Amino acid sequence: MTKMDCKKTRFGYVALVGRPNVGKSTLVNQIMGQKLVATSRKAQTTRHQILGVFTRGCDQLALIDLPGIHARRSHKLNAILNKTALAALQDADVLAVLVDVTRWTKEDDLVFEAIARTRAQKVLLLNKVDLLKNKEALLPIIQEISAKGEFVDVVPLSAEKGTNVDQVLKVLTQHIPVGPFLFSEDDLTDKSINFLCSEFIREKVHRLTGQEIPYATAIKIDSYEDLGHKVVIHAVIWVDRQSQKKIVIGKQGALIKRIGTEARLEIEKLLGKKVNLQLWVKVKSDWQNSERDLLELGLE
């Protein structure tokens, strides 16, 4: 069924909200059916407000994958991430509130305090149910967490395994308003190719380096050239200190080569053509506190 066959259409902005590393980006990728958003087990993987457009039949969801609401306030970057997440809550039609059923934290309390101040309809998504050793514990967890807020629906799921994602979609579409599509039926995102490429590179830095490095890195695409048969990309990895630069490059350049190879394969899958990816590492001291640097990265 296409939009032309619909007697009425539905469109709504759905903001995925939760603490860092709760599975928001993984869920967006599952819904979209392809890799659109960078993921890793480290916090702060999502730094931008990322929009995925999901269209099926007479329904269109604009999925906003927000940075995780967190308690860290050590840099301007952290404040920007929180501000981005909190501001988007006010504009959404539906809030998809993700909670990790295996662990409640103080940052979950921050999330629930924030959503209590919004008028949007709220759907509680209890993620990572596959990690519960005692399945009989799920019902008491559902009752305990759902009592903390006003939710129109509750859905247990596993974003990583894809379990119950169809039910999530069914519930979300029930609560978006009737209205015309705002995007083409072929649109997948409002983000540029440059942005998506930089996110895939940053994801590999997150996944392949230790705990300290991801928070000190950012990716800037210097050039993107589509030659038809292949794409040539030059990108710079920013780090805070010289010692971090050595870590990212690795012994005899081994780590930067692996980051480049894995990122290139992801970008080729996205673009459907060969990619020549050239990476450099540059020391950019205290970029997380520099308004100019954050603006250059699109983090305002």
C-alpha positions in Angstrom: 0.0 0.0 0.0 1.2 3.5 -0.9 0.2 6.9 0.4 -2.1 7.3 -2.6 -4.2 4.3 -1.4 -4.8 5.7 2.1 -8.0 7.3 3.2 -6.0 9.0 5.9 -2.4 9.1 6.8 -0.6 9.4 10.2 2.6 11.3 10.9 4.4 12.0 14.1 7.7 12.8 15.7 8.8 10.0 18.1 11.6 10.9 20.5 13.6 8.0 21.9 14.7 9.1 25.3 16.7 7.4 28.0 20.0 7.3 29.8 23.2 6.7 27.9 23.8 3.2 26.5 20.2 2.0 27.1 19.7 0.9 23.4 18.1 3.8 21.7 20.4 3.8 18.6 20.2 0.0 18.4 16.4 0.2 18.3 16.4 2.9 15.6 18.6 0.7 13.4 16.3 -2.3 14.0 13.2 -0.3 13.1 14.9 1.2 10.0 16.1 -2.3 8.9 19.7 -1.0 8.3 22.6 0.7 10.0 21.8 4.4 10.2 23.0 5.3 13.7 26.3 4.7 15.4 26.2 2.3 18.3 28.7 1.0 20.9 28.7 -0.1 24.5 30.3 3.2 25.6 28.2 6.2 26.6 28.0 9.3 24.5 28.0 7.4 21.2 25.0 9.5 20.1 26.0 13.2 20.2 23.5 14.7 17.7 19.8 14.7 17.4 19.5 12.1 14.6 16.3 11.7 12.6 15.3 8.4 11.0 12.3 8.4 8.8 10.2 5.2 8.8 7.3 4.8 6.4 5.0 1.9 6.2 1.6 2.0 4.5 -0.3 4.9 5.7 2.0 5.7 8.7 5.2 7.7 8.9 7.3 8.0 12.0 10.1 10.6 12.3 12.4 8.9 14.8 14.5 11.2 16.9 17.5 9.3 18.4 18.5 11.6 21.2 21.8 11.7 23.2 21.4 9.9 26.5 20.4 12.2 29.4 23.3 11.9 31.9 24.7 13.4 35.1 28.2 14.2 33.8 28.8 17.9 33.6 32.6 18.1 33.1 32.6 19.7 29.7 30.5 22.1 27.6 29.9 19.0 25.4 28.1 17.3 28.2 25.9 20.3 28.8 25.1 20.5 25.1 24.1 16.8 24.9 21.7 17.2 27.8 20.3 20.4 26.4 19.7 18.7 23.0 17.9 15.8 24.5 15.7 17.9 26.9 14.7 20.4 24.2 13.6 17.8 21.8 11.2 16.3 24.4 9.0 19.4 24.1 8.5 19.0 20.3 7.7 15.3 20.1 4.3 13.8 19.6 5.3 10.6 21.4 8.1 9.8 23.8 9.5 6.3 23.6 11.1 6.0 27.0 13.7 3.3 27.1 14.8 1.6 30.3 17.3 -1.3 30.8 15.3 -3.9 32.8 18.5 -5.3 34.3 19.7 -2.1 36.0 18.1 1.2 37.3 20.4 4.1 37.8 20.3 7.7 39.0 20.4 8.8 35.4 17.1 6.9 34.9 15.7 9.1 37.7 16.9 12.2 35.7 15.1 10.9 32.6 11.8 10.3 34.4 12.0 13.8 36.0 12.5 15.3 32.5 9.6 13.4 30.9 7.2 14.3 33.7 7.4 17.9 32.5 6.2 17.2 29.0 2.7 16.9 27.5 3.6 14.2 24.9 2.1 10.8 25.1 4.6 8.4 26.6 5.3 4.7 25.8 7.5 2.8 28.1 10.0 0.4 26.4 11.6 -2.1 28.7 14.7 -3.1 26.8 17.2 -6.0 27.2 14.6 -8.5 28.5 16.8 -11.2 26.9 19.4 -10.6 29.6 17.0 -11.3 32.5 18.0 -14.7 34.0 14.8 -15.0 35.8 12.0 -14.4 33.4 9.4 -14.5 36.2 11.0 -11.2 37.4 9.8 -9.3 34.3 6.2 -8.7 35.5 7.2 -7.2 38.8 9.7 -5.0 37.0 7.0 -3.8 34.5 4.7 -3.0 37.4 7.4 -1.2 39.4 8.8 1.0 36.6 5.5 1.8 34.9 4.2 3.1 38.2 6.9 5.8 38.1 5.2 7.7 35.3 2.1 8.1 33.2 2.4 5.7 30.2 -0.2 5.0 27.5 1.5 1.6 26.7 4.3 -0.6 27.9 6.3 -2.9 25.7 9.1 -5.3 26.8 11.7 -5.9 24.1 15.2 -6.7 23.1 16.5 -4.1 20.6 19.7 -6.0 20.0 17.9 -9.3 19.2 15.0 -7.6 17.4 12.5 -9.2 19.8 9.1 -7.4 19.9 10.2 -4.6 17.6 7.1 -5.1 15.5 5.0 -4.6 18.6 6.9 -1.4 19.4 6.1 -0.1 15.9 2.4 -1.0 16.2 2.1 0.8 19.5 4.0 3.9 18.4 1.9 4.3 15.2 -1.3 4.0 17.3 -0.4 7.1 19.2 0.8 9.5 16.4 -1.7 12.0 15.1 -3.6 11.9 11.8 -1.9 14.2 9.3 0.1 14.4 6.0 3.6 12.9 5.7 6.3 15.5 6.1 8.9 13.4 4.2 9.0 11.5 1.0 8.2 7.8 1.3 11.8 7.1 0.1 13.5 9.2 2.7 15.5 7.4 5.4 17.0 10.3 7.3 17.4 14.1 7.3 21.2 13.8 7.9 23.8 14.3 5.2 26.1 11.6 3.8 29.0 13.4 5.3 27.4 13.2 8.7 26.6 9.5 8.5 30.2 8.7 7.3 31.7 10.7 10.3 29.4 8.8 12.7 30.5 5.4 11.3 34.1 6.4 11.8 33.5 7.6 15.3 31.7 4.3 16.1 34.8 2.3 15.2 37.0 4.6 17.4 34.5 3.9 20.2 34.5 0.2 19.7 38.2 -0.3 19.2 39.8 1.9 21.8 39.9 1.9 25.6 37.6 3.7 28.1 39.3 7.1 28.0 39.7 7.6 24.2 36.1 7.8 23.0 35.2 10.8 25.1 38.2 12.7 23.8 37.6 12.1 20.1 35.5 13.7 17.4 35.4 13.2 13.6 35.6 15.9 11.0 35.1 15.1 7.3 37.6 17.3 5.3 36.5 16.2 1.9 34.0 13.9 0.2 34.3 13.3 -3.5 32.0 11.0 -5.5 33.8 9.9 -8.6 30.9 7.7 -9.8 32.6 4.3 -9.5 33.9 5.1 -6.1 33.9 7.7 -3.3 37.1 9.3 -1.8 36.8 10.5 1.7 39.4 12.4 3.8 38.6 12.6 7.5 40.4 13.8 10.6 40.1 12.2 14.1 40.4 14.9 16.8 41.9 13.9 20.1 42.7 16.0 23.2 46.3 15.0 23.8 49.4 13.7 22.1 49.3 10.5 24.2 45.8 9.8 22.8 47.0 10.3 19.3 49.6 7.6 19.8 46.9 5.2 21.1 44.5 5.8 18.2 47.3 5.3 15.6 48.5 2.2 17.4 51.8 0.3 17.0 53.1 0.9 13.5 49.7 2.3 12.6 47.9 -0.9 13.2 44.9 0.5 15.1 44.2 3.4 12.8 44.4 1.0 9.8 41.8 -1.3 11.5 39.5 1.7 12.3 39.7 2.8 8.7 39.1 -0.7 7.3 36.0 -1.4 9.5 34.6 2.1 8.9 35.1 1.8 5.1 33.2 -1.4 5.0 30.2 0.2 6.8 30.3 3.2 4.5 30.5 1.0 1.4 27.4 -0.9 2.6 25.6 2.4 3.1 26.6 3.9 -0.3 26.5 0.7 -2.4 29.9 1.5 -4.0 33.6 1.3 -3.3 35.1 3.8 -0.9 38.7 5.1 -0.5 38.9 6.3 3.1 41.9 8.3 4.3 42.2 9.0 8.0 44.5 11.3 9.9 44.7 12.0 13.7 45.1 15.5 15.0 45.6 16.9 18.5 42.9 19.5 19.2 43.4 20.4 22.9 40.2 20.8 25.0 37.9 20.8 21.9 35.0 19.7 24.2 35.1 23.1 25.9 35.6 25.2 22.8 32.5 26.8 21.4 34.2 27.3 18.0 35.3 23.6 17.8 31.9 22.4 18.9 30.2 24.6 16.3 32.5 23.3 13.6 31.3 19.8 14.5 27.7 20.8 14.3 27.3 20.7 18.1 25.7 24.0 19.0 
